[in-house]
Amino acid sequence: MNTCKSLFSPDQEAKLRAYDRWHRALDDCSMRMDCPDAYHDKLLRQADEMDRLGIVTWQE
């Protein structure tokens, strides 16, 4: 079980966690249906924050 622990660097783990949060927001069907503007804004805010922190770039 501990063998998987060292597969990723801390930066890679942070990137994977950020991608996971963004994809969970993307898959939020109820928010997408109920408040499409808020849904879109949430995705953009998360992407902007990941870019600001240097976790991802706009190309990613």
C-alpha positions in Angstrom: 0.0 0.0 0.0 2.8 2.4 0.7 4.4 1.7 -2.6 1.9 4.0 -4.3 2.7 6.8 -2.0 6.0 7.6 -3.7 4.8 7.5 -7.3 4.1 11.2 -7.5 5.9 14.2 -6.4 4.2 16.8 -4.1 3.7 19.0 -7.2 2.2 16.2 -9.2 -0.2 15.3 -6.3 -1.3 19.0 -6.1 -2.0 19.0 -9.8 -4.0 15.8 -9.6 -6.0 17.1 -6.7 -6.7 20.4 -8.6 -7.8 18.4 -11.7 -10.0 16.3 -9.5 -11.7 19.3 -7.9 -12.3 20.9 -11.3 -13.7 17.7 -12.8 -16.1 17.3 -9.9 -17.3 20.8 -10.5 -17.6 20.0 -14.2 -19.7 16.9 -13.4 -22.1 18.9 -11.1 -25.2 18.3 -13.3 -27.7 19.9 -10.8 -25.7 23.1 -10.7 -25.3 23.1 -14.5 -29.1 22.7 -15.0 -30.3 25.0 -12.2 -27.7 27.9 -12.5 -25.8 27.7 -15.7 -24.1 31.1 -15.2 -22.9 30.2 -11.7 -21.8 26.8 -13.0 -19.7 28.5 -15.7 -18.3 31.1 -13.3 -17.3 28.4 -10.8 -15.3 26.5 -13.5 -13.6 29.7 -14.7 -12.7 30.7 -11.1 -11.2 27.4 -10.4 -9.2 27.4 -13.6 -8.0 31.0 -12.9 -6.9 30.0 -9.4 -5.0 26.9 -10.7 -3.3 29.2 -13.2 -2.5 31.8 -10.6 -0.9 29.2 -8.3 1.1 27.8 -11.2 -0.6 24.4 -10.9 -1.7 24.4 -14.5 -1.3 26.6 -17.5 -4.0 27.7 -19.9 -2.6 25.2 -22.5 -3.3 22.4 -20.0 
